[in-house]
Amino acid sequence: MKSCAQIVCLVVCGIAATARGIEGVEVTCVDDRACGYGTFQSHNQKVVSNTNGIFMTYLREDNEKDPKKPNVWRLMRSTDGGKTFSVVYEGRNNGRAPCIETDRRGNLYLAHPEYGSSVKRRKEFLFYRFLAAKKYKSPGISVFRDVGCAAKYAMAHDVKRKRFYIATQYGQLLTVDESGKLLSRRAVLKSRGPKACTQYPLLQVDQGGRLHHAWTTVQRGKPIYWDIHYMLSPDGGAAWWNLKRKKLKPPIIPDNSGPTLRVSLDDEFEPNTWLSNFMAKDGKLHFIYRAHTKPGRQHYMRYDIATGRRDVHLQSKFKGKTITLAGTSGFFASRSNKPRSPLYCVIQDHGHIACLASDDNGKTWRDHAKSKERFGIYALGGCREVTADGHIIGSFTQGGKVCFFRIRG
């Protein structure tokens, strides 16, 4: 009998509209023999869609405790809207599953670090090009050496400049062209500040070509996520500014001692505070994060880019009429090429995959979708772009199972 990754089980969670008018969520088990870290680092993009299907990456084997064995990750493809998936490529490296981007020609671009084992340390970043013209076979692989890296990283595609930006855990920014050539390597953040170190980076390039960079720090000497910060670059990573229109001089102090916008609140340093996701859309910045205070706080914040002011703040609950979003991991999705299109936010609601939607760019939110089934959700993440056929797509891990889901947008 074939494995779950080859013959995929489909769980349909309330596809028909419920009595409350909430549309449903379709969930597919992609692999029932994966590791517990399958979709680790949920904030970076590991699911995309193009004219040739839906593609996703995940970690199948976590062998970091055995220096003789590499980790195993997979690139998967679905050509039937996410009902079934097949293996496109299987990688064996000491690292996590790659983040993934696609272009208008249907090509795929993947990136992840290779940091070696406890026996042999390595400092490399790998960049993959899977071409649609070659039916995604025999990828081109570029290796960038002497890059300080670890398990947290992010990537964004700059369509206008035809390049990619890769942010590492230690504050470096790699700029790579679409052929896989390394154009530049800059230290934009210091790896350590007086209070905390850089940790989880996030990136996005908006329709105007501005590069947006946000990150979570970790307290020095303690495994506590300390605070959340943001800055932007108008020219592809050469110059950086904060929202007070002050030009910054890299490498920049990453914590609350530095000059960048701090998103997290004054009383949220000691509890774990971690940025789930952010998005730049129609002149606004949108942030979602969970602060593990007592009681916990779920934050949604919106900033106006032109004025630098926070103009919407929903706490300590983020909810619609019947749906309440609360969780460490989640993501925003929209259509970047369509101004004033709806903005969606997917997190969980007590184990249910749940989605709120906004028709006024984050000013107000309404119920959109909620799965009937409850899951043990870990590292829920998804694609920034709504698919061409109008779906929000994402993935999560439940124990040793890696799942894909889609929500009608």
C-alpha positions in Angstrom: 0.0 0.0 0.0 1.3 3.5 -0.9 2.2 6.0 1.8 0.1 9.0 2.8 2.4 11.2 0.8 1.5 9.3 -2.4 -2.2 8.6 -1.8 -3.4 11.5 0.2 -6.3 11.4 2.6 -8.7 14.3 2.3 -10.5 15.5 5.3 -13.2 18.0 4.4 -14.1 20.3 7.3 -17.4 22.0 6.7 -17.1 22.7 3.0 -20.7 23.6 2.8 -21.7 26.9 4.5 -22.8 26.4 8.1 -25.9 27.8 9.6 -23.9 30.7 10.8 -22.7 31.5 7.3 -19.1 30.5 7.9 -17.5 28.8 4.9 -15.4 25.7 5.3 -11.8 24.6 5.4 -10.4 21.6 3.4 -7.5 19.8 5.1 -5.3 17.2 3.4 -2.8 14.9 5.1 0.3 15.1 3.0 2.5 12.8 5.0 1.6 10.8 8.1 5.2 9.7 8.7 6.9 13.0 9.1 8.7 14.4 12.1 7.2 16.7 14.8 9.1 19.7 13.3 7.5 19.2 9.8 6.5 22.8 9.3 8.9 24.4 11.7 9.4 28.1 11.5 5.8 28.8 10.5 6.2 32.5 9.7 8.3 31.9 6.6 6.6 30.9 3.4 6.5 27.1 2.6 3.4 27.0 0.4 2.9 28.7 -3.0 0.7 28.4 -6.0 1.2 29.0 -9.7 -0.2 27.9 -13.1 1.4 24.5 -12.7 -0.1 23.6 -9.3 0.4 24.0 -5.6 3.8 23.5 -4.1 4.9 23.0 -0.5 8.0 22.1 1.5 8.3 20.3 4.9 10.8 18.5 7.0 10.3 14.7 6.9 13.1 13.5 9.1 14.8 15.4 12.0 18.1 13.6 12.6 20.0 16.4 14.3 20.7 14.3 17.4 22.6 11.8 15.1 25.6 13.5 13.5 25.9 10.6 11.0 22.5 11.3 9.5 21.3 14.4 7.6 17.8 15.7 7.9 15.4 14.9 5.1 13.0 17.5 3.5 10.6 17.3 0.6 9.2 19.5 -2.1 5.7 18.4 -2.9 3.3 19.2 -5.8 -0.4 19.1 -6.2 -2.2 19.5 -9.6 -5.7 19.0 -8.3 -6.2 21.9 -5.9 -4.5 20.2 -2.9 -6.5 16.9 -2.9 -3.4 14.9 -3.6 0.4 15.5 -3.5 3.4 13.9 -5.1 7.1 14.2 -4.3 9.1 16.5 -6.6 12.4 16.5 -4.8 13.9 15.1 -1.6 16.8 17.0 0.0 19.2 15.7 2.6 20.9 18.4 4.6 21.5 19.6 8.1 18.8 22.2 8.3 15.1 22.8 8.3 12.7 22.8 5.4 13.3 25.5 2.8 11.2 28.6 2.4 9.8 28.9 -1.1 8.9 31.5 -3.7 7.6 31.4 -7.3 7.6 33.8 -10.3 5.2 34.6 -13.1 6.8 31.9 -15.3 6.0 29.2 -12.8 9.6 28.7 -11.7 10.3 27.8 -8.0 13.0 29.2 -5.8 13.9 27.6 -2.5 16.4 28.6 0.2 17.7 27.1 3.5 20.9 27.0 5.5 23.3 24.1 5.9 24.8 24.5 9.4 26.3 21.0 9.7 26.3 18.7 12.7 27.9 18.8 16.2 30.8 16.9 14.7 31.4 19.2 11.7 30.0 22.7 11.7 29.2 24.4 8.4 28.2 28.0 7.5 26.5 27.8 4.1 23.2 28.8 2.5 21.7 26.9 -0.4 19.6 28.4 -3.1 17.6 26.2 -5.5 16.1 27.0 -8.9 13.4 24.5 -10.1 12.4 25.6 -13.6 9.0 24.9 -15.0 10.5 24.4 -18.5 12.4 21.4 -17.1 9.3 20.1 -15.3 10.9 20.9 -12.0 13.6 18.3 -12.4 17.4 18.6 -11.9 17.4 21.9 -10.0 20.2 24.4 -10.1 21.8 24.7 -6.7 23.9 27.7 -5.6 26.0 27.5 -2.4 26.8 30.6 -0.5 29.7 30.0 1.9 30.8 31.7 5.2 27.2 32.8 6.0 26.4 32.8 9.7 23.2 30.8 9.9 20.9 28.7 12.0 17.4 27.3 11.9 15.5 30.6 11.5 15.5 32.5 8.1 13.2 34.1 5.6 13.0 35.0 1.9 11.1 37.4 -0.3 11.0 37.9 -4.1 11.5 41.4 -5.5 9.6 41.1 -8.8 10.6 44.5 -10.2 14.4 44.1 -9.5 14.3 40.4 -10.4 16.0 39.3 -7.2 15.5 37.6 -3.9 16.3 38.7 -0.3 17.3 36.2 2.3 17.5 37.1 6.0 19.4 34.9 8.3 19.1 34.4 12.1 22.2 36.5 12.8 21.2 39.7 11.0 22.7 39.1 7.5 20.8 39.9 4.3 21.7 38.1 1.1 20.6 39.4 -2.2 20.4 36.8 -5.0 19.4 37.2 -8.6 17.0 34.9 -10.4 19.9 32.9 -11.9 21.2 32.1 -8.4 24.1 34.5 -8.4 24.9 36.2 -5.0 24.8 39.9 -5.6 25.5 41.1 -2.1 25.9 40.1 1.5 25.2 42.7 4.1 25.1 42.7 7.9 21.9 44.8 8.4 21.4 43.8 12.0 23.9 43.2 14.8 23.6 39.6 16.0 23.5 40.8 19.6 22.1 43.9 21.3 22.6 44.9 24.9 19.4 43.1 25.9 18.6 40.5 23.2 19.9 38.8 20.1 18.3 38.6 16.6 16.3 35.5 16.1 13.2 35.1 13.8 13.4 37.3 10.7 10.5 38.1 8.4 10.6 39.7 4.9 8.2 41.1 2.4 8.5 43.2 -0.8 5.5 45.4 -1.5 4.1 46.5 -4.9 6.1 49.7 -4.8 9.4 47.7 -4.4 10.0 48.6 -0.8 11.6 45.9 1.3 10.0 45.4 4.7 12.0 43.6 7.5 10.6 42.5 10.9 12.0 40.2 13.5 11.7 38.7 17.0 14.6 38.8 19.4 15.6 36.4 22.1 16.8 37.6 25.5 20.5 37.2 26.1 21.3 34.3 28.3 17.7 33.1 28.5 15.4 31.2 26.1 12.8 34.0 26.2 11.5 35.8 23.1 12.2 39.4 24.2 10.6 41.9 21.8 9.5 42.6 18.2 10.9 45.2 15.7 10.5 46.5 12.2 12.3 48.7 9.6 12.1 49.2 5.8 14.3 49.8 2.8 13.1 51.7 -0.3 16.0 50.6 -2.5 16.4 46.9 -2.1 18.4 46.6 1.1 21.1 49.2 0.7 19.5 52.0 2.9 17.2 51.4 5.9 14.8 53.7 7.6 12.5 53.5 10.7 8.9 54.7 10.6 9.9 58.0 12.1 11.7 58.7 8.8 15.1 58.4 10.4 17.8 56.9 8.3 19.5 54.0 10.0 23.2 53.0 9.9 23.7 49.2 9.6 24.5 47.0 11.3 21.6 48.1 13.6 21.0 47.2 17.2 18.2 44.6 17.1 16.5 45.0 20.5 14.8 47.8 22.4 18.1 49.6 22.8 18.1 50.3 19.1 16.5 52.8 16.8 13.9 50.7 15.0 10.1 50.5 15.6 9.3 48.3 18.6 5.9 46.6 17.9 5.6 44.8 21.2 4.5 46.6 24.4 6.4 48.0 27.3 5.3 45.3 29.8 5.9 42.3 27.4 9.6 41.8 27.8 9.6 39.1 30.4 6.9 36.8 29.0 7.6 35.1 25.6 6.5 37.5 22.9 6.8 36.2 19.3 5.8 37.8 16.0 3.6 35.3 14.1 3.5 37.3 10.8 3.2 40.7 9.2 2.1 42.2 5.9 2.5 45.5 4.1 -0.7 46.3 2.2 -2.2 49.5 0.7 0.0 51.8 2.7 -0.5 50.0 6.0 1.6 47.5 8.1 -0.3 44.7 9.7 1.2 42.7 12.6 -0.1 39.7 14.6 1.6 38.3 17.7 1.0 36.5 20.9 2.3 37.7 24.2 2.4 35.0 26.9 1.3 37.2 29.7 -1.1 36.1 32.4 -3.7 36.1 30.9 -2.3 35.8 27.4 -2.8 38.6 24.9 -3.5 38.2 21.2 -2.5 41.3 19.3 -3.5 42.7 16.0 -1.8 46.0 15.2 -1.9 48.3 12.1 0.5 51.1 11.4 0.3 53.8 8.8 3.5 53.8 6.8 3.3 57.5 5.7 2.8 58.8 9.3 4.5 56.1 11.2 1.6 56.0 13.6 -0.3 52.9 15.0 -3.9 53.5 14.0 -5.6 50.2 14.9 -4.8 48.0 17.9 -7.0 45.0 18.9 -6.1 43.2 22.1 -6.2 41.0 24.1 -8.6 39.2 21.9 -8.7 39.3 18.1 -12.1 38.2 17.0 -15.1 38.5 14.7 -18.7 37.7 15.6 -18.2 34.1 16.5 -14.5 33.4 15.7 -11.7 34.2 18.1 -8.1 33.9 16.8 -5.5 32.9 19.4 -2.2 31.2 18.8 1.5 31.6 18.4 1.6 30.8 14.7 -0.5 32.3 11.9 -0.3 34.4 8.7 -1.9 37.1 6.5 -2.9 36.6 2.9 -4.3 38.9 0.2 -3.9 39.8 -3.5 -0.9 42.1 -3.7 -1.7 43.2 -7.3 -5.3 44.3 -6.4 -5.5 47.3 -4.2 -8.4 47.3 -1.7 -8.8 43.5 -2.0 -9.7 41.7 1.2 -7.1 41.0 3.8 -7.3 37.6 5.5 -5.7 36.4 8.8 -5.5 32.7 9.6 -4.6 31.4 13.1 -6.4 28.9 15.3 -9.5 29.0 17.4 -9.1 26.4 20.2 -7.6 23.9 17.7 -9.8 24.8 14.8 -8.2 26.3 11.7 -9.9 29.7 11.6 -9.9 32.8 9.4 -11.0 36.4 9.8 -11.4 38.8 6.9 -11.2 42.5 6.5 -12.7 44.5 3.7 -11.3 47.9 4.9 -7.6 47.0 5.2 -7.7 46.0 8.9 -10.0 48.6 10.3 -12.7 46.0 11.0 -12.8 42.2 10.9 -15.5 39.6 10.2 -15.8 35.9 10.4 -14.7 34.1 7.3 -14.0 30.4 7.9 -13.5 27.8 10.6 -12.9 24.1 10.4 -15.4 21.8 12.0 -12.6 19.4 13.1 -10.2 20.3 15.8 -6.5 19.7 15.4 -3.3 19.6 17.5 -1.9 22.5 15.5 1.9 23.2 15.4 3.6 25.8 13.2 0.7 26.9 11.1 1.8 29.0 8.2 0.8 29.8 4.6 1.2 31.7 1.4 1.0 35.5 1.3 -0.9 35.5 -2.0 -4.4 34.3 -2.5 -4.4 31.7 -5.3 -5.6 32.6 -8.8 -8.7 30.5 -8.2 -9.4 32.4 -5.0 -8.1 30.2 -2.1 -6.0 30.9 1.0 -3.5 28.1 1.3 -1.3 26.9 4.1 0.2 24.0 6.1 0.7 22.8 9.7 2.0 19.8 11.6 0.0 17.6 13.9 2.3 15.2 15.8 4.0 13.2 13.0 1.5 14.4 10.3 2.1 17.2 7.9 -1.1 18.7 6.6 -2.1 21.1 3.8 -5.2 23.2 3.9 -7.1 25.7 1.8 -9.9 28.1 2.5 -12.1 29.7 -0.1 -11.2 33.4 -0.4 
